[in-house]
């Protein structure tokens, strides 16, 4: 997902959540609903999260420097992880505490129609933002299934906003049901229970996002299809006997480092090895624009084995046909 597309999704969510948060706080103050206050806090946290994601995008776009020779792309993954922590620490914890307080000290909701009106408008606006995020994620996921697309996505901004808005919509429906049931059944405690459920939804969302972001932050490689394609490009180059090992790492959604150990034909002159390396680098960057750096080590397979660096890809390359067909 391009940075510009990510910004469009974030700005849409930021505008929607800012307006919704202000409206919810007013409604919560007028009616005394714990569920509505939880929703207001939820929207406020989401607004802050979008600002943090924009900050992360800005930090990640800085050029490489001597202190950060591979750039600052990992900043985006760090700030996305911070967003997940904030959803859990602020949104979920405060909502659950508000709900418990309402359960222990129940009181009737005043002017419930204000809550219904605000929740209805919030559902409409959150739904529009959710559609924007969904379309962006659909464009990114391609032919993959939803679960696989989330697992292999390297752009946390898109799926973070999508999951935030999904949690927001679920929370709105829970708040609506809690307020309606508390009024209909004359059981104010149900309003508090709805707030606890909203907190549980936020906690689940936060834990999932934190898991995905920590995986990106600690160095995810490219997806299996791309890895296989990279190996085939290298193995197809004249003079390459086998691919000893292929290592990749995402420094950002569109910033991939590729390092490979190649066993060249023994009779190949050094000048031809240089030509082959240059050709492999050009072919990889042409087929995969997200690859920003390619490092190639010329090493015999036996030497690679003795170095103790053999991995699954080196084992697979014992038969060159496995990667050249």
GUPAPA-493152 format. One record per residue (C-alpha): residue in one letter; x, y, z; residue number from 0. Coordinates in steps of 0.001 Angstrom, whole numbers, padded with zeros to 6 digits. Each point is the difference from the previous one (the first is absolute). Layout:
residues N
{residuo a | u X | v Y | w Z | num NUM} .
...
//
This chain:
residues 325
{residuo x | u 000000 | v 000000 | w 000000 | num 0} .
{residuo x | u 001519 | v 003338 | w -001059 | num 1} .
{residuo x | u 000588 | v 002622 | w 002678 | num 2} .
{residuo x | u -002452 | v 002396 | w -001673 | num 3} .
{residuo x | u -002783 | v -002586 | w 000102 | num 4} .
{residuo x | u 000766 | v -000682 | w 003656 | num 5} .
{residuo x | u -000247 | v 003706 | w 000789 | num 6} .
{residuo x | u -003403 | v 000225 | w -001694 | num 7} .
{residuo x | u -001309 | v -002792 | w 002235 | num 8} .
{residuo x | u 001463 | v 001596 | w 003129 | num 9} .
{residuo x | u -001276 | v 003513 | w -000784 | num 10} .
{residuo x | u -003492 | v -001379 | w -000644 | num 11} .
{residuo x | u 000058 | v -001785 | w 003364 | num 12} .
{residuo x | u 001441 | v 003058 | w 001754 | num 13} .
{residuo x | u -002725 | v 002338 | w -001269 | num 14} .
{residuo x | u -002782 | v -002437 | w 000850 | num 15} .
{residuo x | u 001264 | v -000891 | w 003482 | num 16} .
{residuo x | u 000627 | v 003616 | w 001024 | num 17} .
{residuo x | u -003569 | v 001048 | w -000771 | num 18} .
{residuo x | u -001479 | v -003153 | w 001514 | num 19} .
{residuo x | u 002057 | v 000274 | w 003221 | num 20} .
{residuo x | u -001184 | v 003561 | w 000683 | num 21} .
{residuo x | u -003630 | v -000948 | w -000615 | num 22} .
{residuo x | u 000215 | v -003062 | w 002248 | num 23} .
{residuo x | u 001519 | v 001935 | w 002897 | num 24} .
{residuo x | u -002839 | v 002526 | w -000173 | num 25} .
{residuo x | u -002589 | v -002796 | w -000085 | num 26} .
{residuo x | u 001677 | v -001853 | w 002897 | num 27} .
{residuo x | u -000007 | v 003169 | w 002096 | num 28} .
{residuo x | u -003665 | v 000678 | w -000665 | num 29} .
{residuo x | u -001277 | v -003543 | w 000559 | num 30} .
{residuo x | u 002415 | v -001552 | w 002521 | num 31} .
{residuo x | u 000404 | v -003174 | w -002083 | num 32} .
{residuo x | u 003100 | v -002066 | w 000841 | num 33} .
{residuo x | u -000174 | v -001746 | w -003378 | num 34} .
{residuo x | u -000075 | v 003348 | w -001794 | num 35} .
{residuo x | u 002938 | v 001281 | w 002062 | num 36} .
{residuo x | u 001944 | v -003158 | w -000900 | num 37} .
{residuo x | u -000780 | v 000619 | w -003654 | num 38} .
{residuo x | u 001156 | v 003620 | w 000316 | num 39} .
{residuo x | u 003297 | v -001127 | w 001552 | num 40} .
{residuo x | u 000316 | v -002633 | w -002732 | num 41} .
{residuo x | u -000397 | v 002644 | w -002739 | num 42} .
{residuo x | u 002445 | v 002333 | w 001763 | num 43} .
{residuo x | u 002611 | v -002765 | w 000189 | num 44} .
{residuo x | u -000570 | v -000803 | w -003674 | num 45} .
{residuo x | u 000524 | v 003664 | w -000877 | num 46} .
{residuo x | u 003319 | v 000015 | w 001845 | num 47} .
{residuo x | u 000941 | v -003260 | w -001691 | num 48} .
{residuo x | u -000474 | v 001465 | w -003474 | num 49} .
{residuo x | u 002265 | v 002917 | w 000948 | num 50} .
{residuo x | u 002641 | v -002477 | w 001171 | num 51} .
{residuo x | u -000244 | v -001972 | w -003247 | num 52} .
{residuo x | u 000456 | v 003205 | w -002011 | num 53} .
{residuo x | u 003005 | v 000825 | w 002172 | num 54} .
{residuo x | u 001357 | v -003506 | w -000625 | num 55} .
{residuo x | u -000381 | v 000426 | w -003775 | num 56} .
{residuo x | u 001860 | v 003298 | w 000164 | num 57} .
{residuo x | u 002827 | v -001446 | w 002092 | num 58} .
{residuo x | u 000269 | v -003065 | w -002240 | num 59} .
{residuo x | u 000360 | v 002131 | w -003148 | num 60} .
{residuo x | u 003282 | v 001565 | w 001158 | num 61} .
{residuo x | u 003030 | v -000931 | w -002151 | num 62} .
{residuo x | u 002745 | v -002349 | w 001117 | num 63} .
{residuo x | u 002840 | v 001413 | w 002073 | num 64} .
{residuo x | u 003331 | v -001269 | w 001380 | num 65} .
{residuo x | u -001772 | v -000837 | w 003270 | num 66} .
{residuo x | u -002901 | v -001695 | w -001831 | num 67} .
{residuo x | u 001558 | v -001353 | w -003211 | num 68} .
{residuo x | u -003123 | v -001973 | w -000928 | num 69} .
{residuo x | u -002327 | v 002961 | w 000476 | num 70} .
{residuo x | u -002701 | v 000600 | w 002595 | num 71} .
{residuo x | u -002776 | v -002219 | w -001362 | num 72} .
{residuo x | u -000270 | v -001997 | w 003229 | num 73} .
{residuo x | u -001271 | v 003170 | w 001718 | num 74} .
{residuo x | u -003392 | v -000677 | w -001601 | num 75} .
{residuo x | u -000159 | v -003455 | w 001593 | num 76} .
{residuo x | u 001039 | v 001410 | w 003383 | num 77} .
{residuo x | u -002727 | v 002660 | w 000038 | num 78} .
{residuo x | u -002591 | v -002524 | w -001174 | num 79} .
{residuo x | u 000982 | v -002134 | w 003004 | num 80} .
{residuo x | u -000392 | v 003046 | w 002276 | num 81} .
{residuo x | u -003515 | v 000462 | w -001425 | num 82} .
{residuo x | u -000888 | v -003569 | w 000949 | num 83} .
{residuo x | u 001300 | v 000587 | w 003540 | num 84} .
{residuo x | u -002059 | v 003188 | w 000309 | num 85} .
{residuo x | u -003172 | v -001759 | w -001161 | num 86} .
{residuo x | u 000524 | v -002556 | w 002762 | num 87} .
{residuo x | u 001293 | v 002315 | w 002716 | num 88} .
{residuo x | u -002369 | v 002922 | w -000480 | num 89} .
{residuo x | u -002994 | v -001123 | w -002021 | num 90} .
{residuo x | u -000528 | v -003479 | w 001443 | num 91} .
{residuo x | u 001051 | v 000661 | w 003591 | num 92} .
{residuo x | u -002003 | v 003213 | w 000405 | num 93} .
{residuo x | u -003107 | v -001511 | w -001608 | num 94} .
{residuo x | u 000109 | v -003032 | w 002292 | num 95} .
{residuo x | u 000526 | v 002160 | w 003100 | num 96} .
{residuo x | u -002880 | v 002289 | w -000995 | num 97} .
{residuo x | u -002226 | v -003018 | w -000520 | num 98} .
{residuo x | u 000883 | v -001561 | w 003352 | num 99} .
{residuo x | u -000719 | v 003301 | w 001747 | num 100} .
{residuo x | u -003416 | v 000186 | w -001681 | num 101} .
{residuo x | u -000765 | v -003619 | w 000940 | num 102} .
{residuo x | u 000892 | v 000682 | w 003641 | num 103} .
{residuo x | u -001793 | v 003367 | w 000053 | num 104} .
{residuo x | u -002842 | v -000241 | w -002537 | num 105} .
{residuo x | u -002067 | v 003063 | w -000873 | num 106} .
{residuo x | u -002607 | v 000595 | w -002730 | num 107} .
{residuo x | u 000995 | v 001578 | w -003305 | num 108} .
{residuo x | u -001506 | v 003442 | w -000617 | num 109} .
{residuo x | u -001241 | v 001152 | w -003414 | num 110} .
{residuo x | u 000881 | v -003262 | w -001732 | num 111} .
{residuo x | u -001123 | v 001386 | w -003362 | num 112} .
{residuo x | u 003181 | v 002094 | w -000073 | num 113} .
{residuo x | u 002059 | v -003181 | w 000234 | num 114} .
{residuo x | u -002029 | v -001677 | w -002736 | num 115} .
{residuo x | u 000444 | v 002986 | w -002330 | num 116} .
{residuo x | u 003747 | v 000235 | w 000636 | num 117} .
{residuo x | u 000531 | v -003747 | w -000356 | num 118} .
{residuo x | u -001962 | v -000029 | w -003250 | num 119} .
{residuo x | u 002117 | v 002799 | w -001463 | num 120} .
{residuo x | u 003172 | v -001643 | w 001291 | num 121} .
{residuo x | u -000917 | v -003282 | w -001689 | num 122} .
{residuo x | u -000463 | v 001832 | w -003302 | num 123} .
{residuo x | u 003330 | v 001870 | w 000237 | num 124} .
{residuo x | u 001962 | v -002976 | w 001329 | num 125} .
{residuo x | u -001521 | v -002116 | w -002739 | num 126} .
{residuo x | u 001227 | v 002415 | w -002675 | num 127} .
{residuo x | u 003530 | v -000010 | w 001437 | num 128} .
{residuo x | u -000140 | v -003802 | w 000290 | num 129} .
{residuo x | u -000895 | v -000257 | w -003696 | num 130} .
{residuo x | u 003001 | v 002174 | w -000938 | num 131} .
{residuo x | u 002331 | v -002194 | w 002071 | num 132} .
{residuo x | u -001589 | v -003191 | w -001337 | num 133} .
{residuo x | u 000473 | v 001061 | w -003621 | num 134} .
{residuo x | u 003639 | v 000876 | w 000643 | num 135} .
{residuo x | u 000629 | v -003348 | w 001669 | num 136} .
{residuo x | u -001784 | v -001879 | w -002791 | num 137} .
{residuo x | u 002270 | v 001660 | w -002557 | num 138} .
{residuo x | u 002999 | v -001085 | w 002053 | num 139} .
{residuo x | u -001037 | v -003575 | w 000701 | num 140} .
{residuo x | u -000485 | v -000989 | w -003647 | num 141} .
{residuo x | u -001079 | v -003621 | w -000391 | num 142} .
{residuo x | u 000956 | v -001063 | w 003522 | num 143} .
{residuo x | u -002599 | v -000925 | w 002577 | num 144} .
{residuo x | u -000736 | v 002468 | w 002786 | num 145} .
{residuo x | u 001985 | v -001802 | w 002703 | num 146} .
{residuo x | u 002971 | v -000629 | w -002291 | num 147} .
{residuo x | u -000081 | v 003609 | w -001205 | num 148} .
{residuo x | u 000191 | v 001298 | w 003572 | num 149} .
{residuo x | u 002838 | v -002378 | w 000840 | num 150} .
{residuo x | u 002054 | v 000976 | w -003045 | num 151} .
{residuo x | u -000869 | v 003721 | w -000037 | num 152} .
{residuo x | u 003045 | v 002219 | w 000519 | num 153} .
{residuo x | u -001976 | v 003245 | w 000279 | num 154} .
{residuo x | u -001303 | v 000264 | w 003589 | num 155} .
{residuo x | u -001779 | v 003308 | w -000647 | num 156} .
{residuo x | u -002646 | v -001603 | w -002185 | num 157} .
{residuo x | u -000923 | v -002979 | w 002147 | num 158} .
{residuo x | u 000325 | v 002044 | w 003204 | num 159} .
{residuo x | u -002596 | v 002523 | w -001186 | num 160} .
{residuo x | u -002187 | v -002805 | w -001347 | num 161} .
{residuo x | u 000020 | v -001871 | w 003315 | num 162} .
{residuo x | u -000455 | v 003190 | w 002002 | num 163} .
{residuo x | u -003092 | v 000870 | w -002023 | num 164} .
{residuo x | u -001316 | v -003558 | w 000178 | num 165} .
{residuo x | u 000347 | v 000123 | w 003797 | num 166} .
{residuo x | u -001636 | v 003447 | w -000017 | num 167} .
{residuo x | u -003038 | v -001238 | w -001926 | num 168} .
{residuo x | u -000371 | v -003017 | w 002272 | num 169} .
{residuo x | u 000285 | v 002291 | w 003025 | num 170} .
{residuo x | u -002689 | v 002324 | w -001350 | num 171} .
{residuo x | u -002456 | v -002856 | w -000436 | num 172} .
{residuo x | u 000811 | v -001305 | w 003493 | num 173} .
{residuo x | u -000497 | v 003488 | w 001474 | num 174} .
{residuo x | u -003327 | v 000380 | w -001829 | num 175} .
{residuo x | u -001202 | v -003393 | w 001250 | num 176} .
{residuo x | u 001185 | v 000692 | w 003553 | num 177} .
{residuo x | u -001762 | v 003357 | w 000220 | num 178} .
{residuo x | u -003203 | v -001319 | w -001567 | num 179} .
{residuo x | u -000125 | v -003085 | w 002242 | num 180} .
{residuo x | u 000797 | v 001996 | w 003137 | num 181} .
{residuo x | u -002921 | v 002308 | w -000762 | num 182} .
{residuo x | u -002435 | v -002655 | w -001208 | num 183} .
{residuo x | u 000648 | v -002413 | w 002870 | num 184} .
{residuo x | u 000552 | v 002755 | w 002580 | num 185} .
{residuo x | u 003403 | v -001534 | w 000794 | num 186} .
{residuo x | u 002678 | v 002743 | w -000026 | num 187} .
{residuo x | u 002610 | v -002655 | w 000752 | num 188} .
{residuo x | u -000247 | v -001122 | w -003665 | num 189} .
{residuo x | u 001464 | v 003351 | w -001071 | num 190} .
{residuo x | u 003058 | v -000785 | w 002104 | num 191} .
{residuo x | u 000179 | v -003511 | w -001414 | num 192} .
{residuo x | u -000005 | v 001465 | w -003521 | num 193} .
{residuo x | u 002976 | v 002170 | w 000969 | num 194} .
{residuo x | u 001895 | v -003071 | w 001229 | num 195} .
{residuo x | u -000755 | v -001812 | w -003267 | num 196} .
{residuo x | u 001286 | v 002987 | w -001978 | num 197} .
{residuo x | u 003196 | v -000172 | w 002049 | num 198} .
{residuo x | u 000326 | v -003717 | w -000757 | num 199} .
{residuo x | u -000382 | v 000673 | w -003741 | num 200} .
{residuo x | u 002731 | v 002645 | w 000182 | num 201} .
{residuo x | u 002285 | v -002300 | w 001991 | num 202} .
{residuo x | u -000367 | v -002782 | w -002563 | num 203} .
{residuo x | u 000684 | v 002414 | w -002861 | num 204} .
{residuo x | u 003041 | v 001427 | w 001783 | num 205} .
{residuo x | u 001521 | v -003414 | w 000699 | num 206} .
{residuo x | u -000401 | v -001072 | w -003622 | num 207} .
{residuo x | u 001523 | v 003228 | w -001347 | num 208} .
{residuo x | u 002870 | v -000195 | w 002501 | num 209} .
{residuo x | u 000792 | v -003554 | w -001110 | num 210} .
{residuo x | u 000048 | v 000958 | w -003688 | num 211} .
{residuo x | u 002047 | v 003158 | w 000583 | num 212} .
{residuo x | u 002616 | v -001665 | w 002198 | num 213} .
{residuo x | u 000554 | v -002547 | w -002758 | num 214} .
{residuo x | u 000673 | v 002806 | w -002498 | num 215} .
{residuo x | u 002126 | v 001909 | w 002498 | num 216} .
{residuo x | u 002250 | v -002982 | w 000714 | num 217} .
{residuo x | u 000798 | v -000625 | w -003672 | num 218} .
{residuo x | u -002457 | v -001740 | w -002316 | num 219} .
{residuo x | u 001186 | v -001346 | w -003334 | num 220} .
{residuo x | u -001869 | v 000075 | w -003289 | num 221} .
{residuo x | u -002923 | v -002340 | w -000627 | num 222} .
{residuo x | u 000694 | v -003542 | w -001287 | num 223} .
{residuo x | u -001072 | v 000805 | w -003577 | num 224} .
{residuo x | u 002390 | v 002942 | w -000236 | num 225} .
{residuo x | u 002803 | v -002006 | w 001605 | num 226} .
{residuo x | u -000434 | v -002752 | w -002575 | num 227} .
{residuo x | u -000025 | v 002534 | w -002832 | num 228} .
{residuo x | u 003238 | v 001572 | w 001250 | num 229} .
{residuo x | u 001698 | v -003387 | w 000135 | num 230} .
{residuo x | u -001097 | v -000800 | w -003545 | num 231} .
{residuo x | u 001391 | v 003298 | w -001303 | num 232} .
{residuo x | u 003380 | v -000726 | w 001591 | num 233} .
{residuo x | u 000087 | v -003660 | w -001057 | num 234} .
{residuo x | u -000917 | v 000861 | w -003602 | num 235} .
{residuo x | u 003034 | v 002269 | w -000448 | num 236} .
{residuo x | u 002686 | v -001633 | w -002219 | num 237} .
{residuo x | u 002986 | v -001046 | w 002069 | num 238} .
{residuo x | u -001958 | v -000611 | w 003220 | num 239} .
{residuo x | u 000168 | v -003633 | w 001125 | num 240} .
{residuo x | u -002280 | v 000309 | w 003004 | num 241} .
{residuo x | u -001485 | v 002357 | w 002554 | num 242} .
{residuo x | u 001669 | v -000826 | w 003306 | num 243} .
{residuo x | u -002182 | v 002254 | w 002120 | num 244} .
{residuo x | u -002476 | v 002850 | w -000341 | num 245} .
{residuo x | u -000722 | v 002468 | w 002810 | num 246} .
{residuo x | u -002541 | v 002812 | w -000170 | num 247} .
{residuo x | u -001312 | v 002633 | w 002393 | num 248} .
{residuo x | u -002639 | v 002706 | w -000204 | num 249} .
{residuo x | u 001162 | v 003398 | w 001251 | num 250} .
{residuo x | u -003339 | v 001433 | w -001110 | num 251} .
{residuo x | u -002949 | v -000913 | w -002232 | num 252} .
{residuo x | u 002009 | v 000972 | w -003115 | num 253} .
{residuo x | u 003539 | v -000416 | w 001302 | num 254} .
{residuo x | u 001429 | v -003528 | w -000169 | num 255} .
{residuo x | u 003564 | v -001150 | w 000567 | num 256} .
{residuo x | u 001119 | v -003123 | w -001916 | num 257} .
{residuo x | u 003222 | v -001845 | w 000828 | num 258} .
{residuo x | u 000967 | v -003217 | w -001748 | num 259} .
{residuo x | u 002883 | v -002415 | w -000173 | num 260} .
{residuo x | u 000566 | v -001396 | w -003494 | num 261} .
{residuo x | u 002206 | v -002828 | w -001233 | num 262} .
{residuo x | u 001383 | v 001007 | w -003402 | num 263} .
{residuo x | u 001502 | v -002353 | w -002577 | num 264} .
{residuo x | u 003657 | v -000603 | w 000927 | num 265} .
{residuo x | u 001251 | v 000847 | w -003490 | num 266} .
{residuo x | u -001834 | v 003337 | w -000118 | num 267} .
{residuo x | u 002454 | v 002955 | w -000119 | num 268} .
{residuo x | u -000232 | v 002594 | w 002768 | num 269} .
{residuo x | u -001074 | v 002665 | w -002497 | num 270} .
{residuo x | u -002920 | v -002183 | w -001088 | num 271} .
{residuo x | u -001010 | v -000495 | w 003631 | num 272} .
{residuo x | u -000226 | v 003773 | w 000356 | num 273} .
{residuo x | u -002142 | v 000201 | w -003124 | num 274} .
{residuo x | u -002268 | v -002774 | w 001312 | num 275} .
{residuo x | u -000424 | v 001700 | w 003376 | num 276} .
{residuo x | u -000932 | v 003287 | w -001689 | num 277} .
{residuo x | u -002458 | v -001801 | w -002267 | num 278} .
{residuo x | u -001643 | v -001809 | w 002949 | num 279} .
{residuo x | u -000368 | v 003270 | w 001917 | num 280} .
{residuo x | u -001600 | v 001755 | w -002990 | num 281} .
{residuo x | u -002354 | v -002916 | w -000666 | num 282} .
{residuo x | u -001117 | v -000178 | w 003630 | num 283} .
{residuo x | u -000642 | v 003741 | w 000295 | num 284} .
{residuo x | u -001831 | v 000050 | w -003321 | num 285} .
{residuo x | u -002303 | v -002880 | w 000950 | num 286} .
{residuo x | u -000392 | v 001102 | w 003628 | num 287} .
{residuo x | u 000163 | v 003821 | w 000380 | num 288} .
{residuo x | u -000396 | v -000334 | w 003769 | num 289} .
{residuo x | u 003541 | v -001427 | w 000174 | num 290} .
{residuo x | u 002310 | v 002936 | w 000766 | num 291} .
{residuo x | u 003282 | v -001801 | w 000703 | num 292} .
{residuo x | u 001541 | v -003237 | w -001298 | num 293} .
{residuo x | u 003193 | v -001494 | w 001429 | num 294} .
{residuo x | u 001532 | v -003061 | w -001677 | num 295} .
{residuo x | u 002750 | v -002165 | w 001499 | num 296} .
{residuo x | u 001912 | v -002284 | w -002378 | num 297} .
{residuo x | u 000746 | v -003196 | w 001928 | num 298} .
{residuo x | u 000228 | v -003682 | w -000830 | num 299} .
{residuo x | u -002681 | v -002214 | w 001437 | num 300} .
{residuo x | u 002561 | v -002047 | w 001952 | num 301} .
{residuo x | u 001498 | v 003171 | w 001505 | num 302} .
{residuo x | u -003479 | v 001133 | w 000903 | num 303} .
{residuo x | u -000612 | v -003299 | w 001772 | num 304} .
{residuo x | u 003257 | v 000294 | w 001932 | num 305} .
{residuo x | u -000862 | v 003535 | w 001079 | num 306} .
{residuo x | u -002964 | v -001388 | w 001932 | num 307} .
{residuo x | u -002431 | v 002417 | w -001678 | num 308} .
{residuo x | u -002035 | v -002620 | w -001829 | num 309} .
{residuo x | u -003748 | v 000401 | w 000285 | num 310} .
{residuo x | u -003088 | v -001462 | w -001598 | num 311} .
{residuo x | u 000679 | v 001803 | w -003293 | num 312} .
{residuo x | u 003518 | v -001361 | w -000181 | num 313} .
{residuo x | u -001345 | v -003508 | w 000525 | num 314} .
{residuo x | u -002583 | v 000552 | w -002718 | num 315} .
{residuo x | u 002684 | v 001192 | w -002395 | num 316} .
{residuo x | u 001936 | v -003276 | w 000091 | num 317} .
{residuo x | u -001984 | v -000735 | w -003135 | num 318} .
{residuo x | u 000275 | v 003140 | w -002164 | num 319} .
{residuo x | u -003091 | v -001078 | w -001915 | num 320} .
{residuo x | u -002068 | v 000721 | w 003092 | num 321} .
{residuo x | u 000486 | v 003734 | w -000446 | num 322} .
{residuo x | u 000667 | v 000405 | w -003695 | num 323} .
{residuo x | u -003204 | v -001461 | w -001362 | num 324} .
//
